Amino acid sequence: MTLSHQKIMQSIFHIFLLASSLAVLTSCAETVNRPNVVDRTQYVIVVVSGFDSDPSAEQIAGTAQRGSGNSGIFQLKGDLDAAGLECKFFNWNGTVAGQFGKNDPAGAAEIASWIEKRAAETSNTEFIFLGHSWGAHTLFDVASQISDNSSIRVPFAVMLDASSALRGASPSKLPENIVTLVNYHTGNMFCWGPLKSERKVKNINLGEPTNGFMENGFPKYGSAFDISAHVSAEWDQKIHRDIYHRILAVVGEQSND
């Protein structure tokens, strides 16, 4: 092989290596940046907000800057939407986004009715519940109302600083149709706190420093009387990321069964 031929072959080989490297990098980027490569069409995330957490008009329109608006949990819903998941948002009183002031809201019954209709549309649909504050109380009511419908399955639920203050007693046990639940809680005396140590409940104490949700003691998630910490939890990006990845992990595991 002549010197000129060798140079030509080296050039071709270098081009091949470059093309191969770009293909690998592109594949990795797609794997990391597109978490919806797994088919998740059978999963529906039902998101229910807490007291006074109806999203702003800008949030609904998708024009609000991150960290602004009236509903931190609606912002988290947007992150889940962006991951390719089907999500449905309700206020704690059963109204949809922007309609909290609607006369005579149906509450949990409205959400339960929507779930039953959605389940009937597509076979093998499964639901993941995500509730903050009063929204968690509402979702427990929803779970009870759909418990007789054996076709509706809730493999996973997340409650963020759930509260039943002024709405009745806190739940004594997990509804049977919720398979597993992660309960993020503060020390606020008006909230549920840790649920009973059942096999299918994981309690995460936001006020425990080793859990990594506070910096230099703030927000004061361990305080019994700091309402601002309860509000902070709704917007906390560390909590959002943890919830986000837990939901994606559950969806991925279920999809690969």
C-alpha angles and dihedrals in degrees: 000000000000124000091252090051090050091052091050091050091047091052091050090048092050091050089050092051091048092050091048092050092050090050091053093047091048091050092050092047091052091048093051100037100039107056089169093075085107113075106253100165092117092060125083122186112212108202120192122185130215133242115321093359103123106141120252122251089254091053092050091048091048094239099108118112115244111274094024132099133054104287126057092181090056088055089054089050088056090056090052090047089054090054090062097258124138109239134181121197127208134171115237090261093058098260123127126244113304094011102086093123093056114135118256099000114201096224119198091355091065092052093045090051092051091050093051091050092047092049090053092054096063128025118235093022112160128193133219117199123215117180135169125201109316088007089069091053089051092050091053087054089049091051090053092049094052095040093102091057103086092188092068114083127185106193094174140018135182124202119191114202091325119206138188095180110150090359102081138273123341113251117273095205143008116272110256094237093060105086100193133000136194113206116198107193142175126207092255109139091218092059133073098255116192117354121225112293096257122162092250099046125085113192117203115193108211089194094059105101094212090062088068102229096116131062118205089344096309137156089032095235092157094057120109095210108030105112090177089067089056089054092045091056090062091059101032109127093203089058091044091053092049093050092044094054093044091054093047090049092052092047092048094048092047092047091054095050 
